[in-house]
């Protein structure tokens, strides 16, 4: 939406930037982002989603909005996480396409020009494709590579190599995403699941301008579990196969011991082997119950039908925008 003689009209391009304690990065981001958008879009809006920041992020956004009404913001009532913040931003856009970008300038705003060019060629899902992960810590780089290999092996679909949240989505693709209100969100999987005509644009990840990553290894582990359990039931199937193999082995051993006893008599039972066997299978049972619990816990969170997020404040946006459960759009 753009202001024109006191009225709100639709923007051609909407930019969604989730932020959490990023006040130091906002001004440098806008200094680079606005000239790019002015050069490639007839009209635009920039929607920041303040995900419960504890610094002065919302104050900086208020001042930016006062200076330029094209800069808008949604302030959530608490920290809901980046995936939910992205969903909240997409709920509030008015543009014919939405660009999702991080606020730490690791996503170069200049790449948006290439996104828009591909969009105008007819692509509805234009994603930034990382050339490498040199900006990540070595351990994080290795774990990320292992995760995507595992996801590719057991997931319902293949994720484009190097693709992340930095992308342009046509309004039709955004409408499709709005119909998906699950809480345990793995956006990269959702982008691939909706399909549409897609293409990648290579880019190099820049060093973070200020601050530090908000994703600890604990959060990354939880995020990885959400991704795997949202798009595959393989962890459940593994225990079915393991149980079947164990049953076959147990029957074979039982037959072996019956035959040996009939031929050679009864041996003295081995205490050590008995304890090891009991401990091993008890651990296997607890592990399988834990995996079942992860799935059941996610089902429990969904059936409560709580809204994805709660809004504390909106800057420059319709107060009715971004309903918790928006009407299901026609994406046919």
Secondary structure, DSSP 4 states (H G I P E B T S, - for coil): -EEETTEEE--SEEEEEEESS-HHHHHHHHHHHHHHHHHH-SSEEEEEEE-S-SSSHHHHHHHHHHH-TTEEEEEESS---HHHHHHHHHHT--SSEEEE--TTSSS-GGGHHHHHHHHHTT-SEEEEEES--TTS-HHHHHHHHHHHHHHHHHSSSPPPTTEEEEEEEEHHHHHHHHT---SS--HHHHHHHH--SEEEEEEPPPPPSSS--S--HHHHHHHHHHHHHHH--HHHHHHHHHHHHHHHHHHHHHHHHHHHHHHH-PPPPPHHHHHHHHHHHHHHHHHHHHHHHHHHHHHHHHHTT--S--EEEEESS-TTSS-TTPPPP---
